[in-house]
Amino acid sequence: MSASPHFTCLLRATAALFAGALAMPAAAVSLQGRVTLASGQPVAGALVTVFNTARDRKETVYTAQDGHYAITSPFTGPLTVRVRSHMLQDASMPVDGQLIAVQTLDFQMAPHPNARSLSDSLTASAHITQVKFENESVRGAFISQCNYCHQVGNALTRTPKEVGTWEAIMKRMEGYGALLTLGEFKSIAKSLNKGFDGQPIQHMQKYTASDELARAKVREWHVGDAGTFVHDTDVASNGHLYGTDEGHDLLWELDRSTGQISKHTFPDVDLPQGGHFAGMQLPLGVFTGKHGPHSMAQGKDGRIWITNALSSLLMSFDPKTGQFKRYAINEPAFYMHTIRIDGEGIIWFTVAVSNKVGRFDPKTETFTMLHLPDNWLIRTFSEYGLPIVFKLAAKFLPAQNVPVILSPHQFFFGRALYKLPYGIDINPKDGSIWYAKLLDHKIGRIDPKTLKIEEIDTPLKGPRRPRFDRDGILWIPAFDDSALMRFDPATRKFESYKLPLLAANEYETPYALNIHPNTGDVWITSNMSDRVLRFQPKTKTFIAYPAPTRVTWLRDLVFTKEGEVCSSSSNLPAWGIEDGKNAFFCLDPTGGERDRQALAAQR
């Protein structure tokens, strides 16, 4: 006798729910509820965050248009749930993480009690608008040179200071690589003194809560200590995240399934602290190592290849054995930067200060160093003199910024003296190598066979870390101009898209981007406003995901097999972050939707 249609549908539904439950990780706490104002009006796009007992991990979902949320988490024990939303005061509540049943927690949010509280809740992008610069040229110099490793305008950086104190801070920033003329230096110090006066600001920002927010989930894992500087994150074939600690010469490893974090110490090298940059005033209490591991990429054989910015060494790391191996370049290669691996297994990397791109063949263990076009005779002279200056300064005048003091950029030539090859990627269509020159506002192409180089001016300033999509289109973040550029190598045509700002007089700092391998969407760091942006090329529209943590500063973006977009939140210094530490950061565009389905199955 055949089953009735109603009974058959019931069986199928039960099987589907059971399969969904099996697919979800075992959750120790399941929460649902609604976030509203006192009037009962729903709060859409609010961030509902569950902290573990140690408060070194947290998971976040966003409320839907009707204010509802649902979240499952593996955390156990006494937990804290916090709700955060634009222009409203945070609300929090304790929760028992031992209860198996679904718990209902409703939150009622209220406006901030005073102007100070509201002002303090605003992003760095709001506070920096209070700084009025002498002219657009000085403002451009400030954006280009004073924002590349941390926010300016957050709680740490906006405290009132005398002009002399600002000048001392900026001198230290020059030791980190900021390139300013003497005129820009003096003008910016005065502007910061006037703009950051310690008073609460009145600033209107416009947040838009997309329907996509309710489908997303963010997970964060603290890593290291207050001096840790995890520059880049990559996902390996084993699913673990690895992070290069540029300050401490460590490689951090995160097992996302268990939350376990381990570290691997880089081998020692016969160099002083700070490596070849010991003559510079590196970040105090942060750069304690010699290698300065920066960027990484995993080869087909499983080895992770790492550029070391301070020691000028290429290094491999075997995740199976935990062993490192060093490869020395037999010519000056100052500040090795971004690394990528082509389809033939050849390793390509930029060398920022030396204006070079390196090619390394792992089979023969040989380097080919390509000197990029200088386009200026004085730049050639300066480049060949730098190795001597760095070497002498490191030996006789450590941490005195001698390379900066002797650099003619301050007096005569400005940033045009330097080029700074930065990001690099491989075109999947023809295997050509493309790089970005940050200060020269160019992109370049290298023929992988002939090694012929050609360069192209970009329409916007500050091309940083570009990436190719699967169709061979190059997407480029325009750091100086708060924009996204699209470049078609076949037609040599650019298209530009301004990033969505929270207010018209703000600016953004798109440090890096990457293209989702399945959807083709372009994910972009939006570091001045604590957001991640998602650009959909088909509709040419942006979706903004507010980050759960104030002072979120993301680096290279990578994708897991499950579809998460991950990075390292590494504002320098780490103690400027709301939580006081760097973190591994993963945003799952559909993780919130899965939590809703899991809770529906439990009910």
C-alpha positions in Angstrom: 0.0 0.0 0.0 1.5 3.4 -1.0 1.8 6.2 1.5 -0.6 9.2 1.3 0.8 12.3 -0.4 0.5 14.2 2.9 2.5 11.5 4.8 5.1 11.5 2.0 5.6 15.3 2.2 5.8 15.0 6.0 8.6 12.4 5.7 10.5 14.5 3.2 10.2 17.6 5.4 11.4 15.6 8.5 14.3 14.2 6.5 15.3 17.6 5.3 15.2 19.1 8.8 17.2 16.1 10.1 19.8 16.5 7.3 20.1 20.2 8.1 20.6 19.6 11.7 23.4 17.1 10.9 25.1 19.6 8.7 25.2 22.2 11.4 27.9 22.1 14.1 26.7 21.1 17.5 25.6 24.4 19.2 25.8 24.9 22.9 23.6 28.0 22.9 20.7 28.9 20.6 19.1 32.4 20.9 16.3 34.2 19.2 14.5 37.4 19.8 13.6 40.9 18.6 15.3 44.2 18.8 13.1 47.3 19.1 12.9 50.8 20.3 10.8 51.7 23.3 8.0 52.6 20.8 8.0 49.0 19.5 9.6 50.1 16.2 11.9 47.3 14.9 15.7 48.0 14.7 16.9 46.6 11.4 20.5 45.7 10.8 21.4 45.7 14.5 24.4 43.6 15.4 23.7 40.9 18.0 26.9 39.5 19.4 27.5 36.5 21.6 30.8 36.7 23.6 32.3 33.5 25.1 33.1 33.4 28.8 36.8 34.5 28.3 35.7 37.3 25.8 38.4 36.3 23.4 35.9 35.0 20.8 32.6 36.3 19.5 29.9 35.6 17.0 27.5 38.1 15.5 24.4 38.1 13.4 22.3 41.0 12.1 18.6 41.7 12.8 16.1 41.5 9.9 13.8 44.3 8.8 11.3 43.3 11.4 13.9 43.4 14.2 14.1 39.6 14.6 17.4 37.7 14.9 18.5 34.1 15.5 21.9 32.8 16.4 23.5 29.5 17.3 27.0 29.3 18.9 29.3 26.6 20.2 30.1 28.7 23.3 29.3 27.3 26.8 29.2 28.6 30.3 28.1 32.1 31.4 28.0 34.3 28.3 27.2 37.8 27.4 25.0 39.0 24.5 25.4 42.6 23.2 23.3 44.5 20.7 24.8 47.4 18.8 23.2 49.8 16.3 23.9 53.1 14.7 23.0 56.2 16.8 21.7 54.0 19.6 23.2 53.0 23.0 24.6 49.4 23.3 22.4 47.0 25.2 23.7 43.8 26.8 22.4 40.8 28.8 23.9 37.7 30.4 22.8 34.3 29.2 23.3 30.8 30.4 25.3 28.9 27.7 24.5 25.5 29.3 20.8 25.4 28.4 20.1 23.2 25.4 16.7 24.7 24.6 16.2 27.7 22.4 16.3 30.8 24.6 14.4 34.0 23.7 16.1 37.3 24.4 14.4 40.5 23.4 16.2 43.8 23.5 14.9 47.3 23.7 17.4 50.0 22.5 17.5 53.6 23.5 19.2 56.8 22.3 22.5 57.8 23.8 22.1 59.6 27.1 24.3 62.5 26.1 26.3 64.1 23.3 29.6 62.6 24.5 28.3 59.0 24.4 26.8 59.5 20.9 30.1 61.1 19.7 32.2 58.3 21.1 30.1 55.7 19.3 30.8 57.2 15.8 33.4 55.8 13.5 36.8 57.2 12.9 35.6 58.3 9.5 33.2 60.7 11.3 35.8 62.2 13.7 38.4 62.8 11.0 35.9 65.2 9.3 36.6 67.7 12.1 40.2 68.1 10.9 40.3 70.9 8.3 43.3 70.8 6.0 45.1 73.8 4.4 44.1 72.6 0.9 43.2 69.5 -1.0 46.8 68.7 -1.8 47.6 68.5 2.0 44.4 66.5 2.6 45.5 64.1 -0.1 48.9 63.7 1.4 47.4 63.0 4.8 45.0 60.3 3.4 47.8 58.7 1.4 50.5 58.6 4.1 48.8 58.7 7.5 46.2 56.0 7.2 47.9 52.9 5.8 48.3 51.0 9.0 45.7 52.3 11.3 42.6 54.5 11.6 43.0 58.2 12.4 40.0 59.5 14.4 39.4 56.5 16.6 39.5 56.8 20.4 43.3 56.3 20.5 44.3 58.8 17.8 41.8 61.6 18.3 42.9 62.7 21.8 43.9 66.5 22.0 47.6 67.2 21.6 49.9 70.2 21.2 51.4 70.9 17.8 54.8 69.8 19.1 53.4 66.5 20.3 51.7 65.9 16.9 55.0 66.6 15.2 56.8 64.1 17.4 54.2 61.5 16.6 54.5 62.2 12.9 58.3 61.9 13.1 57.8 58.4 14.5 55.3 57.7 11.7 58.1 58.6 9.2 60.1 55.9 10.8 57.2 53.5 9.8 57.4 54.7 6.2 55.2 57.8 5.9 56.6 60.1 3.2 55.7 63.8 3.7 57.3 67.0 2.6 58.4 69.5 5.3 55.5 71.7 4.3 52.9 68.9 4.5 54.4 67.8 7.8 54.0 71.2 9.5 50.5 71.8 8.0 49.1 68.4 9.0 50.4 68.8 12.6 48.6 72.1 12.9 45.4 70.8 11.4 45.3 67.8 13.8 45.9 70.1 16.8 42.9 72.3 15.8 40.6 69.5 14.7 40.9 67.1 17.6 40.0 69.4 20.4 38.4 66.8 22.7 34.8 68.1 22.3 31.9 65.9 21.3 31.1 66.1 17.6 27.8 66.6 15.8 27.9 64.5 12.7 25.1 62.7 10.8 25.9 59.4 9.1 23.4 57.4 7.0 23.4 53.7 7.5 21.3 51.4 5.2 20.4 48.0 6.5 20.3 45.7 3.4 18.1 42.6 3.5 21.4 40.7 3.0 22.5 41.6 6.4 20.0 39.2 8.1 21.5 36.3 6.1 25.1 37.0 7.3 27.2 36.0 10.3 30.6 37.2 11.6 33.1 35.2 13.7 36.1 36.7 15.4 39.0 35.1 17.3 41.5 37.2 19.3 45.1 36.4 18.6 48.3 37.3 20.4 48.7 40.2 22.7 48.5 44.0 22.7 51.7 44.2 20.7 50.8 41.6 18.0 50.6 42.8 14.4 49.0 40.1 12.2 49.6 41.6 8.8 48.0 39.1 6.4 45.8 36.1 6.7 45.5 33.2 4.3 43.5 30.0 4.3 45.4 26.8 3.7 44.2 23.5 2.0 43.6 22.1 5.5 41.0 24.8 6.1 43.1 26.5 8.8 43.8 30.2 8.8 47.4 31.4 9.0 48.4 34.9 10.0 51.8 36.5 9.6 52.8 38.4 12.8 55.1 41.1 11.2 56.0 42.5 14.6 57.0 39.3 16.5 58.3 37.0 13.7 55.5 34.5 14.3 53.1 32.5 12.1 49.7 32.1 13.9 47.5 29.2 13.0 43.7 29.0 13.7 41.6 25.8 13.5 38.2 27.4 12.8 36.3 24.2 13.8 37.7 24.1 17.3 38.9 27.7 17.8 42.3 26.5 18.8 45.2 28.9 18.0 48.8 27.9 17.8 52.0 29.7 16.8 55.1 28.9 14.9 58.3 30.8 15.6 60.5 31.9 12.7 64.1 30.8 12.8 66.7 33.3 14.0 68.8 35.2 11.5 72.1 37.2 11.9 70.5 40.6 11.8 69.6 43.2 14.5 66.1 43.7 15.8 64.3 45.4 12.9 66.4 43.6 10.3 67.6 45.8 7.4 65.4 48.6 8.8 67.1 48.8 12.2 68.0 52.4 11.3 64.3 53.3 11.2 62.2 54.1 14.3 59.9 51.1 13.9 56.6 50.9 16.0 57.5 50.9 19.6 56.8 47.7 21.5 55.4 46.0 18.3 58.3 45.3 15.9 60.4 43.1 18.2 61.6 40.7 15.5 64.1 40.6 12.6 62.1 39.1 9.7 58.9 41.0 9.6 56.7 38.3 7.8 54.3 40.1 5.6 52.4 38.3 2.8 51.9 34.6 2.1 50.5 32.1 -0.5 50.2 28.3 -0.5 51.7 26.3 -3.4 50.3 23.1 -4.8 52.7 21.0 -2.8 51.3 22.4 0.4 54.1 24.7 1.4 53.2 28.2 2.4 55.5 30.9 0.9 56.1 34.0 2.9 57.7 37.4 2.1 59.8 38.8 5.0 59.8 42.6 4.8 62.6 43.3 7.3 65.1 40.5 6.6 64.6 40.4 2.8 64.3 36.6 2.9 61.8 34.5 1.0 60.7 31.7 3.3 58.6 28.5 3.0 56.7 26.8 5.8 55.5 23.2 5.7 52.2 22.9 7.7 52.7 19.1 8.1 56.2 19.3 9.6 56.1 22.8 11.0 59.5 23.5 9.4 60.7 26.8 7.8 63.2 27.1 5.1 65.0 30.4 4.0 65.9 31.6 0.6 68.3 34.6 0.3 68.2 37.1 -2.6 71.7 38.0 -3.7 70.9 41.7 -4.3 69.2 44.5 -2.4 65.5 43.8 -1.9 64.1 46.2 0.7 60.6 45.5 2.0 59.4 42.4 0.2 55.6 42.8 0.0 52.8 40.9 -1.6 53.2 37.4 -2.9 51.2 35.3 -5.4 51.8 32.0 -7.2 51.0 31.4 -10.9 49.7 28.3 -12.6 53.1 26.9 -13.2 54.0 27.1 -9.5 56.3 30.1 -10.0 56.3 32.5 -7.1 56.0 36.3 -7.8 56.4 39.1 -5.3 56.8 42.8 -5.1 59.7 44.6 -3.4 58.2 48.0 -2.4 61.2 50.1 -1.5 63.5 48.7 -4.1 61.0 49.1 -7.0 61.3 45.5 -8.1 59.3 42.4 -8.7 60.8 39.1 -7.8 60.4 35.7 -9.6 61.3 32.5 -7.8 61.3 29.0 -9.2 60.9 26.5 -6.4 62.2 23.6 -8.5 65.5 25.2 -9.2 65.5 27.5 -6.2 66.6 30.5 -8.3 65.6 34.1 -8.3 65.1 36.5 -11.1 64.8 40.1 -10.0 63.1 42.5 -12.3 63.9 46.2 -11.9 60.7 48.1 -12.7 60.8 51.3 -14.7 62.0 54.4 -12.8 60.7 56.9 -15.3 63.1 59.4 -13.7 66.9 59.6 -13.5 66.9 61.0 -9.9 64.8 58.1 -8.8 67.4 55.7 -10.2 70.2 57.4 -8.2 68.2 57.4 -5.1 67.3 53.8 -5.3 70.9 52.6 -5.7 72.0 54.8 -2.8 69.3 53.4 -0.4 71.0 50.1 0.4 74.1 51.9 1.6 72.2 54.3 3.7 70.1 51.5 5.3 73.2 49.5 6.0 75.1 52.3 7.6 72.2 53.6 9.6 71.4 50.1 11.0 75.0 49.7 12.1 75.9 53.1 13.5 72.6 55.0 14.2 69.8 52.5 14.9 66.3 53.8 15.3 67.3 57.3 14.4 65.4 57.6 11.1 68.6 58.4 9.2 67.2 57.1 5.8 64.3 59.6 6.2 66.5 62.5 7.3 68.7 62.1 4.3 65.9 61.5 1.8 65.5 64.4 -0.6 61.7 63.8 -0.9 61.2 66.2 2.1 62.8 69.1 0.3 62.6 68.8 -3.5 60.7 65.9 -5.0 58.0 64.8 -2.6 56.5 61.3 -3.0 57.3 61.3 -6.8 60.8 60.2 -5.8 59.4 56.8 -4.8 57.2 54.3 -6.7 56.3 51.6 -4.2 55.3 48.5 -6.1 52.6 47.0 -3.8 50.0 44.5 -4.7 50.4 41.8 -7.4 48.2 39.1 -9.0 48.1 36.6 -11.9 45.8 37.0 -14.9 44.0 33.6 -15.2 43.4 34.1 -18.9 47.0 34.3 -20.1 49.2 33.9 -17.0 50.5 37.5 -17.2 51.6 39.1 -14.0 50.1 42.5 -13.0 51.3 44.7 -10.2 50.2 48.1 -8.7 52.6 51.0 -8.1 51.0 52.7 -5.1 52.8 56.1 -5.2 53.2 56.2 -9.0 49.5 55.6 -9.6 50.2 52.9 -12.2 49.6 49.3 -12.9 52.1 47.2 -14.7 52.1 44.0 -16.8 54.9 41.4 -16.9 55.0 38.8 -19.7 55.8 35.5 -17.9 57.9 34.2 -20.8 59.8 37.2 -22.1 59.6 39.2 -18.8 58.9 42.3 -20.8 57.3 45.1 -18.7 54.8 47.7 -19.6 53.0 50.2 -17.3 49.7 52.0 -17.5 48.5 55.1 -15.6 45.4 54.6 -13.5 42.6 57.2 -13.5 42.5 57.3 -9.7 45.2 57.5 -7.1 46.6 54.9 -4.8 46.2 51.6 -6.5 47.0 49.1 -3.7 46.3 45.4 -3.7 44.5 44.4 -7.0 42.9 41.0 -7.8 41.7 39.3 -11.0 38.3 37.7 -11.3 37.8 34.5 -13.2 37.1 36.4 -16.4 40.4 38.1 -16.4 39.1 41.5 -15.2 41.5 43.3 -12.8 39.8 45.0 -9.8 41.8 47.7 -8.1 41.2 49.5 -4.8 41.9 53.2 -5.2 43.1 53.9 -1.6 43.6 57.7 -2.0 40.3 58.3 -3.8 37.8 56.1 -1.8 37.0 54.2 -4.9 37.0 50.9 -6.8 38.5 50.6 -10.3 37.7 47.9 -12.9 40.3 47.3 -15.7 39.9 45.1 -18.8 43.3 44.1 -20.1 41.8 43.2 -23.4 40.3 46.6 -24.2 42.7 48.6 -21.8 39.6 50.5 -20.5 39.0 51.5 -16.9 35.7 52.0 -15.1 35.5 53.6 -11.6 33.0 53.3 -8.8 33.0 55.6 -5.8 32.6 53.7 -2.5 29.5 54.4 -0.5 30.4 56.7 2.4 28.5 57.2 5.6 28.5 61.0 5.0 29.4 63.1 2.1 32.5 64.7 3.7 34.1 61.4 4.9 36.6 59.3 3.1 37.4 55.6 3.0 40.6 53.5 2.9 40.1 50.5 0.6 43.3 48.6 1.5 42.6 45.3 -0.3 39.9 43.4 -2.1 39.2 40.0 -3.5 36.6 38.4 -5.8 34.4 35.6 -4.6 35.1 32.5 -6.7 31.5 31.5 -7.0 29.4 34.7 -7.1 32.0 37.0 -8.7 31.2 39.7 -6.1 34.0 42.0 -5.2 34.7 42.2 -1.4 36.5 45.4 -0.3 38.0 46.5 3.0 36.4 49.7 4.3 38.7 50.5 7.2 37.8 54.0 8.3 34.2 53.2 9.0 34.4 49.7 10.5 32.7 48.0 7.5 33.2 45.4 4.8 31.8 46.3 1.4 30.5 43.9 -1.2 30.2 45.1 -4.8 27.9 43.2 -7.2 29.2 43.8 -10.8 26.0 42.8 -12.5 23.9 45.5 -10.8 26.9 47.8 -9.9 25.6 48.1 -6.4 27.2 47.9 -3.0 26.2 46.1 0.2 27.8 47.3 3.4 28.4 45.0 6.4 29.1 46.9 9.7 31.8 45.2 11.7 31.0 44.1 15.3 34.2 45.7 16.7 35.0 49.3 16.8 38.4 50.0 15.0 38.2 47.1 12.5 41.2 47.4 10.2 41.3 44.5 7.7 44.1 43.4 5.4 44.2 40.9 2.6 40.9 39.1 2.0 40.7 35.4 1.4 37.8 32.9 0.9 37.3 29.5 2.6 35.9 26.5 0.8 32.6 27.2 2.7 32.3 30.7 1.2 33.4 32.8 4.1 35.5 35.9 3.5 38.3 36.1 6.0 41.0 38.5 7.0 43.0 39.8 9.9 41.8 42.8 11.9 45.1 44.4 12.6 45.0 48.1 13.4 48.5 49.2 14.4 48.8 49.2 17.4 46.5 46.5 18.5 45.7 48.3 21.8 43.9 50.9 19.7 41.2 48.3 18.8 38.1 48.2 21.0 39.0 44.7 22.2 42.7 45.6 22.6 43.9 42.7 20.4 44.2 41.7 16.8 41.7 39.1 15.6 41.1 36.6 12.8 37.9 37.8 11.1 35.5 35.7 9.0 32.2 36.9 7.5 29.9 34.3 6.1 27.3 35.9 3.8 24.8 33.1 4.5 25.7 32.0 8.0 22.9 33.9 9.6 20.4 32.3 7.3 21.7 28.8 8.3 21.3 29.7 12.0 17.7 30.7 11.4 17.0 27.4 9.7 18.7 25.5 12.5 16.6 27.2 15.2 13.5 26.6 13.1 14.3 22.9 13.1 14.8 22.9 16.9 11.4 24.4 17.4 
